[in-house]
Each structure stands twice: as structure tokens, then as C-alpha cells.
Amino acid sequence: NAASFGAMVRRGYGAVHAPQTFSFGRTAKRNAQQVQEVLLTDQNGRNWVAIYTLGEFGEDGWKITGVVLQPSSAQPT
């Protein structure tokens, strides 16, 4: 349900849920998917990179198919 999903995002993906800063990084095409990096700084000043995969779903357009959150030394600009 929506409440459980929101709680999971806040617990496991805090930098994505409420970043202090963010900027878009590199993009790439991998087979039928797009890959988008997002550079984030969390509320504690730690830097992260979120790597999103997106798939095209016909008339529904592009949707996120996955995300990996990793510590990063790069800083958002």
C-alpha cells in the first residue's frame, strides 16, 4: 500500500526522499532502457548517486523501473 511504500522510501532512500541538494548526472541508453544518474546530498551532508533505470511503456510514456542508491565522492552542482 502507499503508506508502506512511503515508509520504505523514507527509511532506505532518505537522500532521494528529502535531499538537501541534487543535480542530474550522466545519461545513457542500455538496450531498451534509459539510465539516469542523479547526484544528491542528504540532510547530513553525505553525497550519494542514485542510478535510475527507465523503461518506455507505450502510451503511458517513460516510467522508473529501478533505482540503486550508492555513496559518492561527487558533489551535486
All heavy atoms as an XYZ file, in Angstrom:
590
protein
N       0.829     -1.188      0.000
C       0.000      0.000      0.000
C       0.872      1.249      0.000
O       2.071      1.191      0.230
C      -1.001     -0.031      1.158
C      -0.385      0.134      2.531
O       0.679      0.717      2.682
N      -1.044     -0.369      3.542
N       0.273      2.392     -0.217
C       1.013      3.652     -0.354
C       1.769      4.032      0.914
O       2.904      4.519      0.847
C       0.056      4.769     -0.752
N       1.171      3.810      2.081
C       1.829      4.173      3.342
C       3.083      3.333      3.559
O       4.133      3.854      3.967
C       0.867      4.011      4.514
N       3.013      2.050      3.277
C       4.172      1.164      3.430
C       5.275      1.541      2.457
O       6.457      1.547      2.805
C       3.766     -0.296      3.209
O       2.906     -0.720      4.224
N       4.887      1.855      1.218
C       5.877      2.249      0.219
C       6.569      3.540      0.645
O       7.793      3.643      0.591
C       5.222      2.423     -1.153
C       6.199      2.829     -2.218
C       7.061      1.906     -2.778
C       6.266      4.148     -2.648
C       7.980      2.281     -3.741
C       7.176      4.528     -3.611
C       8.031      3.600     -4.169
N       5.798      4.528      1.104
C       6.374      5.790      1.559
C       7.330      5.595      2.717
O       8.403      6.201      2.771
N       6.964      4.732      3.665
C       7.836      4.450      4.808
C       9.125      3.796      4.356
O      10.212      4.118      4.854
C       7.106      3.573      5.823
N       9.045      2.883      3.387
C      10.234      2.213      2.860
C      11.160      3.227      2.196
O      12.382      3.196      2.392
C       9.830      1.119      1.864
C      10.981      0.337      1.270
S      11.750      1.011     -0.231
C      10.400      1.140     -1.363
N      10.611      4.157      1.434
C      11.426      5.170      0.769
C      12.113      6.058      1.807
O      13.309      6.330      1.708
C      10.576      6.013     -0.210
C      11.375      7.208     -0.733
C      10.092      5.159     -1.369
N      11.391      6.499      2.817
C      11.982      7.352      3.854
C      13.097      6.632      4.600
O      14.126      7.225      4.924
C      10.911      7.832      4.830
C      10.014      8.918      4.247
C       9.081      9.508      5.279
N       8.125      8.550      5.808
C       6.993      8.187      5.222
N       6.667      8.705      4.055
N       6.186      7.323      5.787
N      12.916      5.325      4.901
C      13.928      4.546      5.634
C      15.145      4.238      4.790
O      16.278      4.421      5.214
C      13.324      3.227      6.118
C      12.716      3.240      7.468
C      12.416      1.838      7.994
N      11.923      0.918      6.987
C      10.635      0.763      6.627
N       9.710      1.487      7.190
N      10.292     -0.110      5.712
N      14.923      3.727      3.599
C      16.032      3.218      2.790
C      16.593      4.178      1.770
O      17.698      3.972      1.266
N      15.845      5.219      1.435
C      16.255      6.146      0.388
C      16.067      7.592      0.844
O      15.543      8.426      0.120
C      15.447      5.893     -0.892
C      15.663      4.531     -1.487
C      14.910      3.432     -1.081
C      16.638      4.339     -2.459
C      15.111      2.179     -1.624
C      16.849      3.084     -3.007
C      16.087      2.009     -2.589
O      16.290      0.782     -3.131
N      16.506      7.896      2.060
C      16.323      9.225      2.630
C      16.886     10.334      1.760
O      16.294     11.407      1.642
N      18.035     10.092      1.135
C      18.643     11.107      0.272
C      17.755     11.405     -0.931
O      17.713     12.532     -1.415
C      20.025     10.654     -0.194
N      17.029     10.399     -1.404
C      16.115     10.587     -2.534
C      14.838     11.271     -2.054
O      14.305     12.160     -2.713
C      15.782      9.230     -3.201
C      14.676      9.371     -4.228
C      17.030      8.625     -3.825
N      14.359     10.875     -0.899
C      13.098     11.402     -0.372
C      13.187     12.882     -0.020
O      12.268     13.649     -0.295
C      12.666     10.588      0.853
C      11.405     11.070      1.468
N      11.401     11.884      2.583
C      10.114     10.889      1.117
C      10.151     12.170      2.895
N       9.347     11.580      2.026
N      14.279     13.306      0.609
C      14.402     14.698      1.057
C      15.850     15.174      0.916
O      16.540     15.394      1.909
C      13.942     14.829      2.508
N      16.327     15.348     -0.333
C      17.717     15.776     -0.495
C      17.906     17.238     -0.104
O      16.999     18.057     -0.232
C      17.968     15.590     -1.997
C      16.625     15.766     -2.619
C      15.652     15.186     -1.619
N      19.114     17.514      0.387
C      19.481     18.908      0.652
C      19.748     19.600     -0.679
O      19.328     20.732     -0.897
C      20.711     18.943      1.555
C      21.167     20.302      1.974
C      22.360     20.216      2.909
O      23.220     19.346      2.766
N      22.418     21.109      3.869
N      20.471     18.905     -1.564
C      20.729     19.381     -2.924
C      20.715     18.191     -3.868
O      20.912     17.050     -3.444
C      22.089     20.093     -3.061
O      23.124     19.160     -2.735
C      22.194     21.310     -2.166
N      20.503     18.475     -5.147
C      20.597     17.429     -6.164
C      20.909     18.053     -7.510
O      20.670     19.239     -7.738
C      19.300     16.603     -6.253
C      18.151     17.329     -6.888
C      17.912     17.225     -8.242
C      17.325     18.131     -6.122
C      16.865     17.915     -8.834
C      16.265     18.801     -6.685
C      16.038     18.695     -8.058
N      21.498     17.260     -8.398
C      21.706     17.658     -9.786
C      21.709     16.391    -10.634
O      21.999     15.295    -10.144
C      23.005     18.444     -9.965
O      24.129     17.645     -9.636
N      21.356     16.565    -11.890
C      21.324     15.431    -12.800
C      22.713     15.174    -13.340
O      23.441     16.103    -13.688
C      20.337     15.676    -13.937
C      18.915     15.682    -13.470
C      18.271     16.867    -13.169
C      18.243     14.491    -13.281
C      16.967     16.870    -12.716
C      16.940     14.483    -12.819
C      16.297     15.675    -12.532
N      23.081     13.899    -13.363
C      24.386     13.479    -13.871
C      24.269     12.930    -15.278
O      23.455     13.398    -16.085
N      25.053     11.916    -15.548
C      25.119     11.331    -16.880
C      23.841     10.572    -17.228
O      23.137     10.089    -16.344
C      26.298     10.365    -16.967
C      27.638     11.051    -16.743
C      28.763     10.066    -16.747
N      28.613      9.195    -15.568
C      29.454      8.251    -15.210
N      30.507      8.008    -15.949
N      29.262      7.526    -14.139
N      23.589     10.461    -18.515
C      22.519      9.615    -19.035
C      23.133      8.652    -20.034
O      24.166      8.934    -20.643
C      21.409     10.421    -19.738
O      21.978     11.104    -20.852
C      20.757     11.405    -18.792
N      22.512      7.504    -20.173
C      22.979      6.508    -21.130
C      21.800      5.648    -21.552
O      20.798      5.551    -20.836
C      24.066      5.630    -20.505
N      21.934      5.036    -22.704
C      20.926      4.082    -23.150
C      21.501      2.686    -22.995
O      22.632      2.423    -23.387
C      20.544      4.344    -24.603
C      19.405      3.488    -25.063
C      18.801      3.996    -26.335
C      17.604      3.105    -26.623
N      16.704      3.690    -27.575
N      20.750      1.814    -22.347
C      21.174      0.428    -22.138
C      20.056     -0.469    -22.656
O      19.018     -0.594    -22.027
C      21.434      0.149    -20.668
C      22.007     -1.229    -20.431
C      22.165     -1.587    -18.971
N      22.875     -0.593    -18.196
C      22.610     -0.321    -16.920
N      21.653     -0.965    -16.288
N      23.292      0.588    -16.279
N      20.296     -1.077    -23.820
C      19.271     -1.880    -24.502
C      18.035     -1.010    -24.703
O      18.131      0.057    -25.273
C      18.976     -3.168    -23.735
C      20.219     -4.040    -23.597
O      21.009     -4.149    -24.527
N      20.406     -4.614    -22.437
N      16.886     -1.402    -24.196
C      15.651     -0.626    -24.389
C      15.401      0.340    -23.238
O      14.334      0.947    -23.170
C      14.473     -1.577    -24.552
N      16.370      0.495    -22.343
C      16.160      1.354    -21.173
C      17.079      2.564    -21.211
O      18.146      2.535    -21.812
C      16.431      0.581    -19.883
C      15.436     -0.510    -19.596
C      15.633     -1.071    -18.201
O      16.738     -1.240    -17.730
N      14.523     -1.350    -17.541
N      16.638      3.623    -20.538
C      17.470      4.790    -20.284
C      18.012      4.677    -18.864
O      17.322      4.176    -17.979
C      16.659      6.083    -20.388
C      16.401      6.564    -21.784
C      17.664      6.997    -22.503
O      17.934      6.489    -23.562
N      18.446      7.905    -21.940
N      19.224      5.148    -18.656
C      19.835      5.192    -17.329
C      20.132      6.654    -17.019
O      20.699      7.366    -17.852
C      21.134      4.353    -17.284
C      21.783      4.431    -15.917
C      20.851      2.910    -17.664
N      19.714      7.102    -15.842
C      19.912      8.489    -15.428
C      20.568      8.523    -14.055
O      20.049      7.933    -13.110
C      18.572      9.224    -15.359
C      18.644     10.623    -14.791
C      19.381     11.599    -15.704
O      18.970     11.782    -16.831
N      20.456     12.195    -15.205
N      21.701      9.200    -13.948
C      22.331      9.418    -12.650
C      21.788     10.706    -12.042
O      21.585     11.700    -12.747
C      23.843      9.583    -12.793
C      24.591      8.337    -13.113
C      26.087      8.577    -13.156
O      26.539      9.744    -13.200
O      26.808      7.586    -13.156
N      21.574     10.690    -10.740
C      21.203     11.896    -10.002
C      22.147     11.993     -8.811
O      22.245     11.060     -8.012
C      19.737     11.861     -9.519
C      19.394     13.132     -8.752
C      18.781     11.673    -10.699
N      22.877     13.100     -8.724
C      23.817     13.330     -7.627
C      23.062     14.040     -6.509
O      22.375     15.039     -6.752
C      24.996     14.174     -8.097
C      25.749     13.629     -9.312
C      26.774     14.629     -9.802
C      26.387     12.300     -8.995
N      23.180     13.522     -5.291
C      22.406     14.020     -4.157
C      23.299     14.285     -2.959
O      24.306     13.604     -2.768
C      21.375     12.966     -3.729
C      20.445     12.428     -4.801
C      20.076     10.994     -4.502
C      19.228     13.291     -4.867
N      22.903     15.246     -2.146
C      23.474     15.428     -0.816
C      22.330     15.299      0.165
O      21.292     15.963      0.009
C      24.143     16.808     -0.662
O      25.181     16.928     -1.636
C      24.737     16.984      0.728
N      22.482     14.418      1.166
C      21.395     14.213      2.128
C      21.412     15.307      3.203
O      22.256     16.202      3.198
C      21.419     12.801      2.722
C      22.618     12.510      3.617
O      23.293     13.456      4.085
O      22.870     11.317      3.873
N      20.477     15.232      4.118
C      20.339     16.246      5.164
C      21.518     16.278      6.131
O      21.691     17.244      6.860
C      19.026     16.029      5.932
C      17.788     16.238      5.083
C      17.653     17.674      4.596
O      17.946     18.614      5.307
N      17.192     17.835      3.364
N      22.357     15.212      6.117
C      23.541     15.153      6.982
C      24.818     15.541      6.241
O      25.916     15.394      6.775
C      23.695     13.755      7.576
C      22.544     13.412      8.495
O      22.144     14.232      9.320
N      21.995     12.223      8.348
N      24.696     16.004      4.982
C      25.853     16.436      4.211
C      26.592     15.327      3.485
O      27.654     15.573      2.923
N      26.051     14.104      3.500
C      26.695     12.991      2.786
C      26.261     12.994      1.329
O      25.101     13.264      1.012
C      26.327     11.662      3.435
C      26.923     11.503      4.826
C      26.517     10.176      5.430
N      25.063     10.118      5.528
C      24.396      9.790      6.617
N      25.035      9.453      7.715
N      23.086      9.767      6.628
N      27.218     12.675      0.436
C      26.952     12.644     -1.000
C      26.588     11.237     -1.462
O      27.165     10.251     -0.999
C      28.165     13.150     -1.772
C      28.451     14.601     -1.483
O      27.537     15.412     -1.394
N      29.709     14.931     -1.306
N      25.624     11.190     -2.390
C      25.120      9.937     -2.931
C      24.930     10.077     -4.432
O      24.787     11.179     -4.946
C      23.761      9.592     -2.316
C      23.771      9.462     -0.835
C      23.626     10.469      0.088
C      23.947      8.269     -0.085
N      23.701      9.971      1.362
C      23.893      8.611      1.279
C      24.132      6.938     -0.430
C      24.027      7.679      2.295
C      24.261      6.002      0.573
C      24.214      6.374      1.923
N      24.904      8.936     -5.115
C      24.457      8.910     -6.501
C      23.303      7.910     -6.577
O      23.401      6.790     -6.072
C      25.594      8.557     -7.493
C      26.176      7.179     -7.249
C      25.094      8.669     -8.926
N      22.195      8.364     -7.145
C      21.054      7.487     -7.407
C      21.097      7.169     -8.896
O      21.166      8.078     -9.730
C      19.741      8.178     -7.043
N      21.085      5.887     -9.226
C      21.123      5.453    -10.620
C      19.752      4.871    -10.950
O      19.378      3.813    -10.437
C      22.247      4.427    -10.858
C      23.587      5.027    -10.433
C      22.267      3.996    -12.326
C      24.716      4.029    -10.345
N      19.012      5.617    -11.759
C      17.657      5.225    -12.143
C      17.677      4.525    -13.494
O      18.400      4.947    -14.396
C      16.753      6.448    -12.289
C      16.398      7.119    -11.001
C      17.195      8.112    -10.464
C      15.242      6.768    -10.323
C      16.857      8.739     -9.275
C      14.895      7.387     -9.133
C      15.707      8.374     -8.625
O      15.364      8.991     -7.443
N      16.889      3.474    -13.631
C      16.613      2.900    -14.942
C      15.167      3.221    -15.273
O      14.290      3.196    -14.402
C      16.850      1.378    -14.983
O      16.095      0.753    -13.954
C      18.323      1.046    -14.811
N      14.943      3.551    -16.544
C      13.611      3.917    -17.011
C      13.271      3.103    -18.247
O      14.123      2.894    -19.115
C      13.543      5.413    -17.361
C      13.866      6.354    -16.210
C      15.262      6.891    -16.344
C      12.856      7.454    -16.134
N      12.033      2.652    -18.310
C      11.553      1.909    -19.464
C      10.385      2.630    -20.089
O       9.629      3.325    -19.414
N      10.229      2.467    -21.408
C       9.116      3.095    -22.115
C       7.936      2.134    -22.140
O       8.082      0.966    -22.492
C       9.537      3.480    -23.528
C       8.542      4.360    -24.210
C       9.070      4.940    -25.504
O      10.106      4.475    -26.006
O       8.422      5.864    -26.010
N       6.774      2.641    -21.758
C       5.574      1.817    -21.642
C       4.475      2.338    -22.555
O       3.392      2.733    -22.109
C       5.094      1.772    -20.183
C       6.019      1.004    -19.287
C       7.115      1.622    -18.700
C       5.820     -0.344    -19.055
C       7.976      0.906    -17.887
C       6.678     -1.061    -18.252
C       7.761     -0.437    -17.660
N       4.757      2.359    -23.854
C       3.766      2.740    -24.853
C       3.151      4.099    -24.578
O       3.841      5.084    -24.345
N       1.828      4.141    -24.584
C       1.101      5.395    -24.384
C       1.301      5.975    -22.984
O       1.086      7.164    -22.768
C      -0.394      5.186    -24.640
C      -0.710      4.902    -26.085
C      -2.197      4.703    -26.323
O      -3.001      4.977    -25.410
O      -2.543      4.258    -27.426
N       1.720      5.140    -22.026
C       1.956      5.617    -20.663
C       3.286      6.354    -20.526
O       3.574      6.936    -19.481
C       1.917      4.452    -19.672
C       0.523      3.885    -19.513
O      -0.451      4.632    -19.738
O       0.410      2.701    -19.156
N       4.128      6.311    -21.551
C       5.405      7.027    -21.535
C       6.476      6.299    -20.738
O       6.422      5.092    -20.526
N       7.449      7.057    -20.279
C       8.587      6.514    -19.545
C       8.259      6.402    -18.062
O       7.670      7.308    -17.483
C       9.805      7.417    -19.726
C      10.333      7.372    -21.115
C       9.926      8.145    -22.161
C      11.324      6.508    -21.627
N      10.610      7.820    -23.287
C      11.485      6.809    -22.992
C      12.103      5.501    -21.075
C      12.399      6.141    -23.806
C      13.013      4.840    -21.880
C      13.154      5.154    -23.220
N       8.687      5.285    -17.462
C       8.481      5.060    -16.029
C       9.752      4.499    -15.416
O      10.523      3.807    -16.075
C       7.328      4.078    -15.789
C       5.996      4.629    -16.236
C       4.885      3.712    -15.845
C       3.553      4.326    -16.252
N       2.441      3.576    -15.753
N       9.959      4.792    -14.141
C      11.111      4.257    -13.411
C      10.924      2.762    -13.236
O       9.889      2.298    -12.772
C      11.254      4.939    -12.046
C      11.539      6.430    -12.233
C      12.351      4.277    -11.204
C      11.451      7.239    -10.961
N      11.946      2.000    -13.627
C      11.899      0.547    -13.459
C      12.821      0.058    -12.350
O      12.767     -1.093    -11.958
C      12.257     -0.174    -14.778
O      13.559      0.257    -15.210
C      11.225      0.130    -15.864
N      13.683      0.959    -11.849
C      14.564      0.581    -10.748
C      15.432      1.756    -10.336
O      15.582      2.727    -11.074
N      15.963      1.664     -9.127
C      16.897      2.685     -8.638
C      17.881      2.026     -7.682
O      17.513      1.149     -6.897
C      16.170      3.872     -7.950
C      15.402      3.428     -6.725
C      17.155      4.967     -7.584
N      19.141      2.429     -7.797
C      20.195      1.978     -6.886
C      20.786      3.236     -6.278
O      21.106      4.190     -6.989
C      21.282      1.179     -7.639
C      22.434      0.844     -6.725
C      20.697     -0.070     -8.261
N      20.935      3.251     -4.974
C      21.497      4.392     -4.250
C      22.849      3.983     -3.691
O      22.944      3.002     -2.946
C      20.541      4.822     -3.135
C      20.896      6.081     -2.371
C      20.922      7.296     -3.296
C      19.908      6.305     -1.238
N      23.905      4.751     -4.056
C      25.263      4.430     -3.622
C      25.949      5.660     -3.062
O      25.723      6.770     -3.557
C      26.085      3.914     -4.808
C      25.530      2.694     -5.466
C      26.322      2.342     -6.731
O      26.946      3.183     -7.352
N      26.262      1.074     -7.096
N      26.823      5.481     -2.057
C      27.632      6.607     -1.590
C      28.481      7.131     -2.746
O      28.856      6.382     -3.641
C      28.519      6.009     -0.509
C      27.846      4.742     -0.101
C      27.114      4.255     -1.323
N      28.778      8.428     -2.722
C      29.524      9.026     -3.826
C      30.486     10.085     -3.299
O      30.206     10.758     -2.298
C      28.551      9.675     -4.811
O      29.249     10.375     -5.819
N      31.595     10.268     -4.002
C      32.511     11.353     -3.679
C      32.188     12.590     -4.509
O      32.658     13.683     -4.203
C      33.963     10.925     -3.907
O      34.129     10.557     -5.272
N      31.357     12.428     -5.557
C      30.955     13.561     -6.388
C      29.936     14.407     -5.652
O      29.107     13.892     -4.905
C      30.363     13.055     -7.699
N      30.006     15.708     -5.861
C      29.071     16.620     -5.217
C      28.121     17.196     -6.263
O      28.528     17.507     -7.364
C      29.822     17.749     -4.527
C      30.673     17.269     -3.392
C      31.331     18.427     -2.651
O      31.054     19.581     -2.925
N      32.205     18.107     -1.734
N      26.836     17.346     -5.886
C      25.903     17.989     -6.807
C      26.361     19.407     -7.121
O      26.974     20.064     -6.294
C      24.575     18.003     -6.027
C      24.744     16.959     -4.996
C      26.201     16.913     -4.662
N      26.052     19.867     -8.322
C      26.419     21.243     -8.712
C      25.207     22.138     -8.708
O      24.101     21.712     -8.721
C      27.064     21.257    -10.107
O      26.161     20.664    -11.046
C      28.378     20.530    -10.093
